[in-house]
Amino acid sequence: MLSKKHIKDLLNRVYSKKVSAGKAYESLKHLPYQDLDFARLDHHRVFRKALGEVVYCAGKKPEQVRKIAAALIKQKAPVMFTRADRRLYEFLARDFPGLKYNEAARIIYLNKGRLKSGKVVLILTAGTSDIPVAEEARQTLEIMGNKVKTIYDVGVAGIHRLLDKLPEITRANVIIVVAGMEGALASVIGGLTDKPIIAVPTSVGYGSSFKGIAPLLTMMNSCSPGVAVVNIDNGFGAGYFASVINK
């Protein structure tokens, strides 16, 4: 990966004449981005952000994703493709056998990050149907080098399932709450802990949940302080934000 350390080492080797200017140029020429005509890969993002460019696969042709994967892997850049189905994974795996796939999260990735902290990010879901969004958050967190624990199916319809998990809730450094239907779980957790909470509304629910609008509004109107809200079904955004807080 073209990390800050890599660039500093490269410049030192040029200075000491261990590497020619031409070879250094070849190593750096795709910074800040690489033009693939249909996409401009931001190889420089890893220096500005907590993670390199993440590729959203929905709407992209498999061959376009394959070319993006080839460019990222050649640069030894992070590889993380979101909203990817198994068919796409199997297509990419023919050329890149090192890729891995989390089917629940719909994420294709190359490597998880090395653990950067022992602090725990806890992910809670209201129901089992919310797990795919929670898994997207979990996979994102692990790729970014976080320690993650999950407690699934502890929604307010059976609040006793949640209360005996209070010790784990208290020990967490950051909490992600994933809930559909009316989205009340985020407010409940907000009233039980002083830890930062990232609420993720999901599109799970009957007609009056309006494909996630109802839990989104519930979470945004929470009377429990310390709750921030991301977009509907945005497990990736919640995982990324939790990682930034956790570090």
N, C-alpha and C positions, 0 to 999 in steps of 0.2 A: 504494500500500500504506500502511496505517496504521502507519508505523514510529515509533520513538521520536522521530526528527527531525521527522516530520510533526506529531506531537502537540505538541512543543515550539514549533514554528513557529505552529501553530494558536493555542496559548495566548498567544503573543506578539502575534499579530494581533488577538486579542480584547482584550488589554491596551491595545494602541495604537488600538483602536476601528476597525480596518480590516475586521473581521468581527464580525457581531452574535452575541450569545450564542445566539440561536435557531439560526443556521446552524451554529455550532460544535456545538450539541447534536445537530443532524441528522447531523453527521459522526461523532459519537462514540456515538450512542444504541445501537448494536448491540454495544458493549463492555459486559461481557466476553463475552457470547454472544448468538446470535440463535436464537429458538425457531421451528422450522419444524413443530412438532407431532411429526413422526416423527424429527426430529433436532435437536440443539442445537449449532449451529456455534460453535466456540470461536475467535472472531476475535482474542481476547486472547492466544492461545497464542504468536503470533509474538514477543511481548514477553518471554515467559518462557523460550522454547526457541529452538533453533537454526533451527527451521522452523515454519511455521504448521501448522494441522491438515491431516493427510493422510487422505484418504478411502479406506477399504477397500470395494471394490465388491461383492465376493462376497456374495450373499444380499440385495442391495438391488435394488429394481425400477428399471428404466431411468428412469422418470419421477421417482423420488426422487433419483437421481443428477443428473438435469437441473436440478431445483430447487436442489440443493446447489450445482451449478456456477454457476447464475445468481446466487445469493447471494454466493458467493465472488468472482466476477468483478465484481459491482457494488461490492463493498468494496475492489476492487483488491488482493485477498489472493492469496497463493500458491495455485496450483491444481495438485494432484497426486493422481491417482486410481490406486490400486494394484489388482492382480488384476482388470484390466478386459480384456474380449475385444474383438475388432474390431467386432463387431455393436454393442456399447455405444458405442465410439468413433464409428462412423458415425452412430448415433442422435444423439449430442451435437454432432457437427460440423455438423449442419444448422442449429443455433441459434448455435453458437459456432465459426465457421470458423477461428479462430486456434489452436485446440487442436492438439496434436501427439500422435503415438502411437508408442511403441516396442513393437512386437508381441512381440519375444522377451522383453522385460521385463514385458509386460502392464501398462504404465504409460501413462496419459494425463496430459499436463501442458501448461502454458501457456507458460512460459519457463524457460530454464536460468538459474541464478544467475551473476552476474558473478564472474570468477575472483578469489578472495580470497587465494590463496597460490600460489607456484610449487612448493610441496612436492607430491610425487607420492604418490598412493595407488595401489598395485599390486594388481591382482586376478589370482589364479591359479586355474585349474580343473584338477582331476584328469583329467576327460574332456570330450568334446564334449557329452555329455548333461547336463553340469552347467551349460552356458552360460546357459540361461534364468534360473537363480537368480543367476548372476554378473552378468547384464545388469540385473537388478533392482537389484543393488548399485551397478553403474556409473551407471545412470540417476539413482538417488537422489543419489549423490555429485556428479554434474554439476549437477543442479538446485540443490544446496546450494553450488555455486561452487568445486568442487575440480578439480584436474588429475588425470586418471585414465589409467593405462596397464593393458593387459590382456595376459596370456599364457595362452592356453587349450590344454588337452590336454597337460599335462606331468605326468601321474600316475606313481605308483611302478612301474607295470608296464613302463615304459620310462624309467627314471631318468636315462638319458643325455640325454634331451630337456630335462631341468630343469637339469642341471649347467652347461650352456653359457650359461644365463641368470643366473648368479650376479652379474655386474656390475649388472644391472638390479634384482635383488633387494636388493643392498646399497645401491643409491642411493635406494630407496623410503623414504618416511617412515613409512608405515603399510602393512601387507599384509593383504589378505583372501584366505583360502584356502577354496575351494569344492570339496567332494569328497563323493561317495557311496560305494557299495560298502563297503569297510572303513574308509575315511576316514583313511588313514595319512599323506596328504600334509601335513597340518598339522603333525604331529610332525617330519617331515623338514625342512620349512621352519624350524620352531622351532629345530632344531639347526644351522642354517646362518647365522642372522642374529640381531642383538640388537634388531631393530625389533619394535614391538608387532604381534601377529598376531591377527586375528579369524577364527576358524574357523567355517565354515558347513556343517553336514552336510546332504546332500540325500537325497531319497527315491529316488534312482537306485540300482538294484541288484537282485540276485536275491532269492529268498524269505528267505534267512537274514539279509539286511540289514534285514528287518522295517520296510520303508518309511522308513528313515532312522534307526531306533533304534541299529543297530550302529555307523554312523559317529559318531553323537552320543556314544555311550559311549566309543568310541575317542578322540575329540577331548577329552572331559572327563577321560579318564584319561591324557592325554599326559604323558610324562616330560620333555618339553621345556618349560622355564619360559617365560613370556611369551605364552602362548596363551590367549585368552579365547574362549568358545564361545557362539553364539546358537542359536536354535531351528531345527528342521529346515526347510529351504527358505526361511529368513528372510533373503533378500537385502536387503530394505529395512532391517531392523534392523542388519545388518552395515554397510551403506553409511552409515546415520545415525551409528552409533557411530564409524566410521572418520573421518567428517567432524568430529565433536566432538574427536577426538584430533588430527586434522590441523591444526585451526585454532590 
